[in-house]
C-alpha cells in the first residue's frame, strides 16, 4: 500500500461580525492569520465571491516596496 503525502494548505473562515455582515479570515497551515477581508458583506455569496477572487488572483499579484 502506498501512502500519498497530503498537501497542507491554508483555510478560509467565513463568519458574521457584530454588525451582521459576512467576513472572512485566511489562516496559514500553522494557524497564523495571513489576511482578513477589508470589508463586510451583506450577502454571504458576495463574501464567498471575494474569496474566489483572492484564490484566482494570487499569480497576478506583484510586490511593491515603499
mmCIF file of the N, C-alpha and C atoms, coordinates in Angstrom:
data_MODEL
# 
_entry.id   MODEL 
# 
loop_
_atom_site.group_PDB 
_atom_site.id 
_atom_site.type_symbol 
_atom_site.label_atom_id 
_atom_site.label_alt_id 
_atom_site.label_comp_id 
_atom_site.label_asym_id 
_atom_site.label_entity_id 
_atom_site.label_seq_id 
_atom_site.pdbx_PDB_ins_code 
_atom_site.Cartn_x 
_atom_site.Cartn_y 
_atom_site.Cartn_z 
_atom_site.occupancy 
_atom_site.B_iso_or_equiv 
_atom_site.pdbx_formal_charge 
_atom_site.auth_seq_id 
_atom_site.auth_comp_id 
_atom_site.auth_asym_id 
_atom_site.auth_atom_id 
_atom_site.pdbx_PDB_model_num 
ATOM 1   N N  . UNK A 1 1  ? 0.844   -1.183 0.000   1.00 0.00 ? 1  UNK A N  1 
ATOM 2   C CA . UNK A 1 1  ? 0.000   0.000  0.000   1.00 0.00 ? 1  UNK A CA 1 
ATOM 3   C C  . UNK A 1 1  ? 0.890   1.247  0.000   1.00 0.00 ? 1  UNK A C  1 
ATOM 4   N N  . UNK A 1 2  ? 0.572   2.164  -0.876  1.00 0.00 ? 2  UNK A N  1 
ATOM 5   C CA . UNK A 1 2  ? 1.331   3.410  -0.980  1.00 0.00 ? 2  UNK A CA 1 
ATOM 6   C C  . UNK A 1 2  ? 0.632   4.500  -0.183  1.00 0.00 ? 2  UNK A C  1 
ATOM 7   N N  . UNK A 1 3  ? 1.418   5.306  0.472   1.00 0.00 ? 3  UNK A N  1 
ATOM 8   C CA . UNK A 1 3  ? 0.872   6.471  1.169   1.00 0.00 ? 3  UNK A CA 1 
ATOM 9   C C  . UNK A 1 3  ? 1.204   7.702  0.351   1.00 0.00 ? 3  UNK A C  1 
ATOM 10  N N  . UNK A 1 4  ? 0.217   8.510  0.111   1.00 0.00 ? 4  UNK A N  1 
ATOM 11  C CA . UNK A 1 4  ? 0.465   9.758  -0.605  1.00 0.00 ? 4  UNK A CA 1 
ATOM 12  C C  . UNK A 1 4  ? 0.656   10.862 0.419   1.00 0.00 ? 4  UNK A C  1 
ATOM 13  N N  . UNK A 1 5  ? 1.562   11.737 0.121   1.00 0.00 ? 5  UNK A N  1 
ATOM 14  C CA . UNK A 1 5  ? 1.812   12.855 1.029   1.00 0.00 ? 5  UNK A CA 1 
ATOM 15  C C  . UNK A 1 5  ? 0.671   13.852 0.885   1.00 0.00 ? 5  UNK A C  1 
ATOM 16  N N  . UNK A 1 6  ? 0.035   14.136 1.988   1.00 0.00 ? 6  UNK A N  1 
ATOM 17  C CA . UNK A 1 6  ? -1.075  15.069 1.980   1.00 0.00 ? 6  UNK A CA 1 
ATOM 18  C C  . UNK A 1 6  ? -0.550  16.491 1.827   1.00 0.00 ? 6  UNK A C  1 
ATOM 19  N N  . UNK A 1 7  ? -1.130  17.232 0.902   1.00 0.00 ? 7  UNK A N  1 
ATOM 20  C CA . UNK A 1 7  ? -0.721  18.617 0.697   1.00 0.00 ? 7  UNK A CA 1 
ATOM 21  C C  . UNK A 1 7  ? -1.377  19.480 1.767   1.00 0.00 ? 7  UNK A C  1 
ATOM 22  N N  . UNK A 1 8  ? -0.564  20.183 2.521   1.00 0.00 ? 8  UNK A N  1 
ATOM 23  C CA . UNK A 1 8  ? -1.093  21.058 3.556   1.00 0.00 ? 8  UNK A CA 1 
ATOM 24  C C  . UNK A 1 8  ? -1.384  22.419 2.945   1.00 0.00 ? 8  UNK A C  1 
ATOM 25  N N  . UNK A 1 9  ? -2.566  22.909 3.221   1.00 0.00 ? 9  UNK A N  1 
ATOM 26  C CA . UNK A 1 9  ? -2.983  24.192 2.665   1.00 0.00 ? 9  UNK A CA 1 
ATOM 27  C C  . UNK A 1 9  ? -3.609  25.047 3.764   1.00 0.00 ? 9  UNK A C  1 
ATOM 28  N N  . UNK A 1 10 ? -3.647  26.332 3.518   1.00 0.00 ? 10 UNK A N  1 
ATOM 29  C CA . UNK A 1 10 ? -4.318  27.235 4.441   1.00 0.00 ? 10 UNK A CA 1 
ATOM 30  C C  . UNK A 1 10 ? -5.822  27.092 4.306   1.00 0.00 ? 10 UNK A C  1 
ATOM 31  N N  . UNK A 1 11 ? -6.544  27.817 5.148   1.00 0.00 ? 11 UNK A N  1 
ATOM 32  C CA . UNK A 1 11 ? -8.003  27.737 5.071   1.00 0.00 ? 11 UNK A CA 1 
ATOM 33  C C  . UNK A 1 11 ? -8.640  29.088 5.355   1.00 0.00 ? 11 UNK A C  1 
ATOM 34  N N  . UNK A 1 12 ? -9.811  29.281 4.772   1.00 0.00 ? 12 UNK A N  1 
ATOM 35  C CA . UNK A 1 12 ? -10.607 30.480 4.993   1.00 0.00 ? 12 UNK A CA 1 
ATOM 36  C C  . UNK A 1 12 ? -11.689 30.173 6.021   1.00 0.00 ? 12 UNK A C  1 
ATOM 37  N N  . UNK A 1 13 ? -11.904 31.102 6.943   1.00 0.00 ? 13 UNK A N  1 
ATOM 38  C CA . UNK A 1 13 ? -13.018 31.008 7.878   1.00 0.00 ? 13 UNK A CA 1 
ATOM 39  C C  . UNK A 1 13 ? -13.990 32.119 7.503   1.00 0.00 ? 13 UNK A C  1 
ATOM 40  N N  . UNK A 1 14 ? -15.243 31.768 7.242   1.00 0.00 ? 14 UNK A N  1 
ATOM 41  C CA . UNK A 1 14 ? -16.283 32.738 6.899   1.00 0.00 ? 14 UNK A CA 1 
ATOM 42  C C  . UNK A 1 14 ? -17.197 32.873 8.118   1.00 0.00 ? 14 UNK A C  1 
ATOM 43  N N  . UNK A 1 15 ? -17.498 34.105 8.495   1.00 0.00 ? 15 UNK A N  1 
ATOM 44  C CA . UNK A 1 15 ? -18.294 34.326 9.705   1.00 0.00 ? 15 UNK A CA 1 
ATOM 45  C C  . UNK A 1 15 ? -19.051 35.651 9.611   1.00 0.00 ? 15 UNK A C  1 
ATOM 46  N N  . UNK A 1 16 ? -20.028 35.822 10.487  1.00 0.00 ? 16 UNK A N  1 
ATOM 47  C CA . UNK A 1 16 ? -20.743 37.092 10.605  1.00 0.00 ? 16 UNK A CA 1 
ATOM 48  C C  . UNK A 1 16 ? -20.114 37.895 11.736  1.00 0.00 ? 16 UNK A C  1 
ATOM 49  N N  . UNK A 1 17 ? -19.897 39.186 11.473  1.00 0.00 ? 17 UNK A N  1 
ATOM 50  C CA . UNK A 1 17 ? -19.326 40.049 12.507  1.00 0.00 ? 17 UNK A CA 1 
ATOM 51  C C  . UNK A 1 17 ? -20.430 40.605 13.416  1.00 0.00 ? 17 UNK A C  1 
ATOM 52  N N  . UNK A 1 18 ? -20.053 41.476 14.345  1.00 0.00 ? 18 UNK A N  1 
ATOM 53  C CA . UNK A 1 18 ? -21.006 42.029 15.311  1.00 0.00 ? 18 UNK A CA 1 
ATOM 54  C C  . UNK A 1 18 ? -22.079 42.904 14.665  1.00 0.00 ? 18 UNK A C  1 
ATOM 55  N N  . UNK A 1 19 ? -21.847 43.338 13.428  1.00 0.00 ? 19 UNK A N  1 
ATOM 56  C CA . UNK A 1 19 ? -22.831 44.149 12.696  1.00 0.00 ? 19 UNK A CA 1 
ATOM 57  C C  . UNK A 1 19 ? -23.725 43.297 11.806  1.00 0.00 ? 19 UNK A C  1 
ATOM 58  N N  . UNK A 1 20 ? -23.497 41.981 11.819  1.00 0.00 ? 20 UNK A N  1 
ATOM 59  C CA . UNK A 1 20 ? -24.303 41.085 10.997  1.00 0.00 ? 20 UNK A CA 1 
ATOM 60  C C  . UNK A 1 20 ? -23.812 40.977 9.564   1.00 0.00 ? 20 UNK A C  1 
ATOM 61  N N  . UNK A 1 21 ? -22.598 41.461 9.302   1.00 0.00 ? 21 UNK A N  1 
ATOM 62  C CA . UNK A 1 21 ? -22.031 41.382 7.954   1.00 0.00 ? 21 UNK A CA 1 
ATOM 63  C C  . UNK A 1 21 ? -21.093 40.182 7.852   1.00 0.00 ? 21 UNK A C  1 
ATOM 64  N N  . UNK A 1 22 ? -21.027 39.611 6.653   1.00 0.00 ? 22 UNK A N  1 
ATOM 65  C CA . UNK A 1 22 ? -20.168 38.462 6.400   1.00 0.00 ? 22 UNK A CA 1 
ATOM 66  C C  . UNK A 1 22 ? -18.738 38.915 6.152   1.00 0.00 ? 22 UNK A C  1 
ATOM 67  N N  . UNK A 1 23 ? -17.789 38.210 6.739   1.00 0.00 ? 23 UNK A N  1 
ATOM 68  C CA . UNK A 1 23 ? -16.359 38.480 6.580   1.00 0.00 ? 23 UNK A CA 1 
ATOM 69  C C  . UNK A 1 23 ? -15.616 37.164 6.477   1.00 0.00 ? 23 UNK A C  1 
ATOM 70  N N  . UNK A 1 24 ? -14.348 37.259 6.087   1.00 0.00 ? 24 UNK A N  1 
ATOM 71  C CA . UNK A 1 24 ? -13.508 36.058 6.053   1.00 0.00 ? 24 UNK A CA 1 
ATOM 72  C C  . UNK A 1 24 ? -12.146 36.369 6.648   1.00 0.00 ? 24 UNK A C  1 
ATOM 73  N N  . UNK A 1 25 ? -11.502 35.315 7.142   1.00 0.00 ? 25 UNK A N  1 
ATOM 74  C CA . UNK A 1 25 ? -10.122 35.363 7.613   1.00 0.00 ? 25 UNK A CA 1 
ATOM 75  C C  . UNK A 1 25 ? -9.402  34.190 6.978   1.00 0.00 ? 25 UNK A C  1 
ATOM 76  N N  . UNK A 1 26 ? -8.189  34.431 6.462   1.00 0.00 ? 26 UNK A N  1 
ATOM 77  C CA . UNK A 1 26 ? -7.391  33.366 5.859   1.00 0.00 ? 26 UNK A CA 1 
ATOM 78  C C  . UNK A 1 26 ? -6.273  32.977 6.817   1.00 0.00 ? 26 UNK A C  1 
ATOM 79  N N  . UNK A 1 27 ? -6.187  31.683 7.110   1.00 0.00 ? 27 UNK A N  1 
ATOM 80  C CA . UNK A 1 27 ? -5.193  31.149 8.044   1.00 0.00 ? 27 UNK A CA 1 
ATOM 81  C C  . UNK A 1 27 ? -4.162  30.305 7.309   1.00 0.00 ? 27 UNK A C  1 
ATOM 82  N N  . UNK A 1 28 ? -2.900  30.446 7.696   1.00 0.00 ? 28 UNK A N  1 
ATOM 83  C CA . UNK A 1 28 ? -1.828  29.596 7.177   1.00 0.00 ? 28 UNK A CA 1 
ATOM 84  C C  . UNK A 1 28 ? -1.967  28.208 7.796   1.00 0.00 ? 28 UNK A C  1 
ATOM 85  N N  . UNK A 1 29 ? -1.196  27.269 7.294   1.00 0.00 ? 29 UNK A N  1 
ATOM 86  C CA . UNK A 1 29 ? -1.216  25.899 7.803   1.00 0.00 ? 29 UNK A CA 1 
ATOM 87  C C  . UNK A 1 29 ? -0.915  25.864 9.302   1.00 0.00 ? 29 UNK A C  1 
ATOM 88  N N  . UNK A 1 30 ? -0.048  26.764 9.756   1.00 0.00 ? 30 UNK A N  1 
ATOM 89  C CA . UNK A 1 30 ? 0.327   26.776 11.176  1.00 0.00 ? 30 UNK A CA 1 
ATOM 90  C C  . UNK A 1 30 ? -0.677  27.528 12.055  1.00 0.00 ? 30 UNK A C  1 
ATOM 91  N N  . UNK A 1 31 ? -1.786  27.995 11.469  1.00 0.00 ? 31 UNK A N  1 
ATOM 92  C CA . UNK A 1 31 ? -2.829  28.669 12.230  1.00 0.00 ? 31 UNK A CA 1 
ATOM 93  C C  . UNK A 1 31 ? -2.693  30.173 12.336  1.00 0.00 ? 31 UNK A C  1 
ATOM 94  N N  . UNK A 1 32 ? -1.614  30.718 11.799  1.00 0.00 ? 32 UNK A N  1 
ATOM 95  C CA . UNK A 1 32 ? -1.415  32.170 11.840  1.00 0.00 ? 32 UNK A CA 1 
ATOM 96  C C  . UNK A 1 32 ? -2.338  32.860 10.839  1.00 0.00 ? 32 UNK A C  1 
ATOM 97  N N  . UNK A 1 33 ? -2.847  34.028 11.213  1.00 0.00 ? 33 UNK A N  1 
ATOM 98  C CA . UNK A 1 33 ? -3.685  34.814 10.309  1.00 0.00 ? 33 UNK A CA 1 
ATOM 99  C C  . UNK A 1 33 ? -2.802  35.442 9.245   1.00 0.00 ? 33 UNK A C  1 
ATOM 100 N N  . UNK A 1 34 ? -3.167  35.225 7.988   1.00 0.00 ? 34 UNK A N  1 
ATOM 101 C CA . UNK A 1 34 ? -2.422  35.803 6.869   1.00 0.00 ? 34 UNK A CA 1 
ATOM 102 C C  . UNK A 1 34 ? -3.153  37.010 6.293   1.00 0.00 ? 34 UNK A C  1 
ATOM 103 N N  . UNK A 1 35 ? -4.485  36.918 6.187   1.00 0.00 ? 35 UNK A N  1 
ATOM 104 C CA . UNK A 1 35 ? -5.255  38.010 5.592   1.00 0.00 ? 35 UNK A CA 1 
ATOM 105 C C  . UNK A 1 35 ? -6.668  38.020 6.171   1.00 0.00 ? 35 UNK A C  1 
ATOM 106 N N  . UNK A 1 36 ? -7.272  39.209 6.158   1.00 0.00 ? 36 UNK A N  1 
ATOM 107 C CA . UNK A 1 36 ? -8.666  39.364 6.579   1.00 0.00 ? 36 UNK A CA 1 
ATOM 108 C C  . UNK A 1 36 ? -9.390  40.206 5.539   1.00 0.00 ? 36 UNK A C  1 
ATOM 109 N N  . UNK A 1 37 ? -10.688 40.006 5.430   1.00 0.00 ? 37 UNK A N  1 
ATOM 110 C CA . UNK A 1 37 ? -11.451 40.809 4.477   1.00 0.00 ? 37 UNK A CA 1 
ATOM 111 C C  . UNK A 1 37 ? -11.428 42.265 4.928   1.00 0.00 ? 37 UNK A C  1 
ATOM 112 N N  . UNK A 1 38 ? -11.301 43.154 3.973   1.00 0.00 ? 38 UNK A N  1 
ATOM 113 C CA . UNK A 1 38 ? -11.210 44.579 4.299   1.00 0.00 ? 38 UNK A CA 1 
ATOM 114 C C  . UNK A 1 38 ? -12.576 45.223 4.460   1.00 0.00 ? 38 UNK A C  1 
ATOM 115 N N  . UNK A 1 39 ? -13.618 44.472 4.166   1.00 0.00 ? 39 UNK A N  1 
ATOM 116 C CA . UNK A 1 39 ? -14.969 44.996 4.302   1.00 0.00 ? 39 UNK A CA 1 
ATOM 117 C C  . UNK A 1 39 ? -15.920 43.870 4.674   1.00 0.00 ? 39 UNK A C  1 
ATOM 118 N N  . UNK A 1 40 ? -17.083 44.246 5.196   1.00 0.00 ? 40 UNK A N  1 
ATOM 119 C CA . UNK A 1 40 ? -18.133 43.281 5.481   1.00 0.00 ? 40 UNK A CA 1 
ATOM 120 C C  . UNK A 1 40 ? -19.088 43.215 4.303   1.00 0.00 ? 40 UNK A C  1 
ATOM 121 N N  . UNK A 1 41 ? -19.744 42.080 4.148   1.00 0.00 ? 41 UNK A N  1 
ATOM 122 C CA . UNK A 1 41 ? -20.675 41.866 3.043   1.00 0.00 ? 41 UNK A CA 1 
ATOM 123 C C  . UNK A 1 41 ? -22.049 41.543 3.603   1.00 0.00 ? 41 UNK A C  1 
ATOM 124 N N  . UNK A 1 42 ? -23.078 42.175 3.042   1.00 0.00 ? 42 UNK A N  1 
ATOM 125 C CA . UNK A 1 42 ? -24.447 41.898 3.484   1.00 0.00 ? 42 UNK A CA 1 
ATOM 126 C C  . UNK A 1 42 ? -24.876 40.488 3.109   1.00 0.00 ? 42 UNK A C  1 
ATOM 127 N N  . UNK A 1 43 ? -24.357 40.014 1.986   1.00 0.00 ? 43 UNK A N  1 
ATOM 128 C CA . UNK A 1 43 ? -24.758 38.711 1.464   1.00 0.00 ? 43 UNK A CA 1 
ATOM 129 C C  . UNK A 1 43 ? -23.573 37.743 1.514   1.00 0.00 ? 43 UNK A C  1 
ATOM 130 N N  . UNK A 1 44 ? -23.793 36.538 1.998   1.00 0.00 ? 44 UNK A N  1 
ATOM 131 C CA . UNK A 1 44 ? -22.709 35.560 2.100   1.00 0.00 ? 44 UNK A CA 1 
ATOM 132 C C  . UNK A 1 44 ? -22.122 35.224 0.729   1.00 0.00 ? 44 UNK A C  1 
ATOM 133 N N  . UNK A 1 45 ? -22.951 35.243 -0.314  1.00 0.00 ? 45 UNK A N  1 
ATOM 134 C CA . UNK A 1 45 ? -22.446 34.950 -1.668  1.00 0.00 ? 45 UNK A CA 1 
ATOM 135 C C  . UNK A 1 45 ? -21.378 35.949 -2.092  1.00 0.00 ? 45 UNK A C  1 
ATOM 136 N N  . UNK A 1 46 ? -21.552 37.214 -1.745  1.00 0.00 ? 46 UNK A N  1 
ATOM 137 C CA . UNK A 1 46 ? -20.543 38.224 -2.084  1.00 0.00 ? 46 UNK A CA 1 
ATOM 138 C C  . UNK A 1 46 ? -19.248 37.985 -1.314  1.00 0.00 ? 46 UNK A C  1 
ATOM 139 N N  . UNK A 1 47 ? -19.372 37.539 -0.082  1.00 0.00 ? 47 UNK A N  1 
ATOM 140 C CA . UNK A 1 47 ? -18.191 37.208 0.714   1.00 0.00 ? 47 UNK A CA 1 
ATOM 141 C C  . UNK A 1 47 ? -17.450 36.032 0.071   1.00 0.00 ? 47 UNK A C  1 
ATOM 142 N N  . UNK A 1 48 ? -18.191 35.000 -0.318  1.00 0.00 ? 48 UNK A N  1 
ATOM 143 C CA . UNK A 1 48 ? -17.590 33.839 -0.979  1.00 0.00 ? 48 UNK A CA 1 
ATOM 144 C C  . UNK A 1 48 ? -16.936 34.247 -2.303  1.00 0.00 ? 48 UNK A C  1 
ATOM 145 N N  . UNK A 1 49 ? -17.562 35.185 -3.009  1.00 0.00 ? 49 UNK A N  1 
ATOM 146 C CA . UNK A 1 49 ? -17.003 35.661 -4.280  1.00 0.00 ? 49 UNK A CA 1 
ATOM 147 C C  . UNK A 1 49 ? -15.657 36.359 -4.048  1.00 0.00 ? 49 UNK A C  1 
ATOM 148 N N  . UNK A 1 50 ? -15.548 37.128 -2.972  1.00 0.00 ? 50 UNK A N  1 
ATOM 149 C CA . UNK A 1 50 ? -14.271 37.804 -2.699  1.00 0.00 ? 50 UNK A CA 1 
ATOM 150 C C  . UNK A 1 50 ? -13.178 36.783 -2.379  1.00 0.00 ? 50 UNK A C  1 
ATOM 151 N N  . UNK A 1 51 ? -13.539 35.662 -1.759  1.00 0.00 ? 51 UNK A N  1 
ATOM 152 C CA . UNK A 1 51 ? -12.572 34.587 -1.519  1.00 0.00 ? 51 UNK A CA 1 
ATOM 153 C C  . UNK A 1 51 ? -12.127 33.994 -2.846  1.00 0.00 ? 51 UNK A C  1 
ATOM 154 N N  . UNK A 1 52 ? -13.069 33.776 -3.749  1.00 0.00 ? 52 UNK A N  1 
ATOM 155 C CA . UNK A 1 52 ? -12.731 33.255 -5.079  1.00 0.00 ? 52 UNK A CA 1 
ATOM 156 C C  . UNK A 1 52 ? -11.773 34.192 -5.793  1.00 0.00 ? 52 UNK A C  1 
ATOM 157 N N  . UNK A 1 53 ? -12.008 35.493 -5.695  1.00 0.00 ? 53 UNK A N  1 
ATOM 158 C CA . UNK A 1 53 ? -11.108 36.469 -6.316  1.00 0.00 ? 53 UNK A CA 1 
ATOM 159 C C  . UNK A 1 53 ? -9.712  36.389 -5.712  1.00 0.00 ? 53 UNK A C  1 
ATOM 160 N N  . UNK A 1 54 ? -9.630  36.218 -4.399  1.00 0.00 ? 54 UNK A N  1 
ATOM 161 C CA . UNK A 1 54 ? -8.324  36.084 -3.740  1.00 0.00 ? 54 UNK A CA 1 
ATOM 162 C C  . UNK A 1 54 ? -7.593  34.843 -4.235  1.00 0.00 ? 54 UNK A C  1 
ATOM 163 N N  . UNK A 1 55 ? -8.316  33.739 -4.337  1.00 0.00 ? 55 UNK A N  1 
ATOM 164 C CA . UNK A 1 55 ? -7.701  32.481 -4.768  1.00 0.00 ? 55 UNK A CA 1 
ATOM 165 C C  . UNK A 1 55 ? -7.192  32.562 -6.202  1.00 0.00 ? 55 UNK A C  1 
ATOM 166 N N  . UNK A 1 56 ? -7.959  33.189 -7.086  1.00 0.00 ? 56 UNK A N  1 
ATOM 167 C CA . UNK A 1 56 ? -7.605  33.204 -8.506  1.00 0.00 ? 56 UNK A CA 1 
ATOM 168 C C  . UNK A 1 56 ? -6.640  34.318 -8.883  1.00 0.00 ? 56 UNK A C  1 
ATOM 169 N N  . UNK A 1 57 ? -6.482  35.322 -8.035  1.00 0.00 ? 57 UNK A N  1 
ATOM 170 C CA . UNK A 1 57 ? -5.590  36.432 -8.394  1.00 0.00 ? 57 UNK A CA 1 
ATOM 171 C C  . UNK A 1 57 ? -4.194  36.275 -7.809  1.00 0.00 ? 57 UNK A C  1 
ATOM 172 N N  . UNK A 1 58 ? -3.928  35.215 -7.108  1.00 0.00 ? 58 UNK A N  1 
ATOM 173 C CA . UNK A 1 58 ? -2.636  35.019 -6.457  1.00 0.00 ? 58 UNK A CA 1 
ATOM 174 C C  . UNK A 1 58 ? -1.450  35.103 -7.387  1.00 0.00 ? 58 UNK A C  1 
ATOM 175 N N  . UNK A 1 59 ? -1.549  34.530 -8.574  1.00 0.00 ? 59 UNK A N  1 
ATOM 176 C CA . UNK A 1 59 ? -0.443  34.552 -9.525  1.00 0.00 ? 59 UNK A CA 1 
ATOM 177 C C  . UNK A 1 59 ? -0.300  35.890 -10.232 1.00 0.00 ? 59 UNK A C  1 
ATOM 178 N N  . UNK A 1 60 ? -1.320  36.733 -10.136 1.00 0.00 ? 60 UNK A N  1 
ATOM 179 C CA . UNK A 1 60 ? -1.303  38.001 -10.862 1.00 0.00 ? 60 UNK A CA 1 
ATOM 180 C C  . UNK A 1 60 ? -0.898  39.176 -9.973  1.00 0.00 ? 60 UNK A C  1 
ATOM 181 N N  . UNK A 1 61 ? -0.424  38.892 -8.775  1.00 0.00 ? 61 UNK A N  1 
ATOM 182 C CA . UNK A 1 61 ? -0.074  39.983 -7.868  1.00 0.00 ? 61 UNK A CA 1 
ATOM 183 C C  . UNK A 1 61 ? 1.409   40.328 -7.960  1.00 0.00 ? 61 UNK A C  1 
ATOM 184 N N  . UNK A 1 62 ? 1.731   41.533 -7.556  1.00 0.00 ? 62 UNK A N  1 
ATOM 185 C CA . UNK A 1 62 ? 3.121   41.987 -7.543  1.00 0.00 ? 62 UNK A CA 1 
ATOM 186 C C  . UNK A 1 62 ? 3.439   42.528 -6.152  1.00 0.00 ? 62 UNK A C  1 
ATOM 187 N N  . UNK A 1 63 ? 4.702   42.530 -5.809  1.00 0.00 ? 63 UNK A N  1 
ATOM 188 C CA . UNK A 1 63 ? 5.151   43.094 -4.536  1.00 0.00 ? 63 UNK A CA 1 
ATOM 189 C C  . UNK A 1 63 ? 5.661   44.499 -4.804  1.00 0.00 ? 63 UNK A C  1 
ATOM 190 N N  . UNK A 1 64 ? 5.163   45.467 -4.049  1.00 0.00 ? 64 UNK A N  1 
ATOM 191 C CA . UNK A 1 64 ? 5.575   46.856 -4.203  1.00 0.00 ? 64 UNK A CA 1 
ATOM 192 C C  . UNK A 1 64 ? 6.300   47.269 -2.931  1.00 0.00 ? 64 UNK A C  1 
ATOM 193 N N  . UNK A 1 65 ? 7.527   47.740 -3.082  1.00 0.00 ? 65 UNK A N  1 
ATOM 194 C CA . UNK A 1 65 ? 8.287   48.209 -1.923  1.00 0.00 ? 65 UNK A CA 1 
ATOM 195 C C  . UNK A 1 65 ? 8.154   49.711 -1.815  1.00 0.00 ? 65 UNK A C  1 
ATOM 196 N N  . UNK A 1 66 ? 7.969   50.183 -0.609  1.00 0.00 ? 66 UNK A N  1 
ATOM 197 C CA . UNK A 1 66 ? 7.835   51.631 -0.393  1.00 0.00 ? 66 UNK A CA 1 
ATOM 198 C C  . UNK A 1 66 ? 8.979   52.146 0.432   1.00 0.00 ? 66 UNK A C  1 
# 
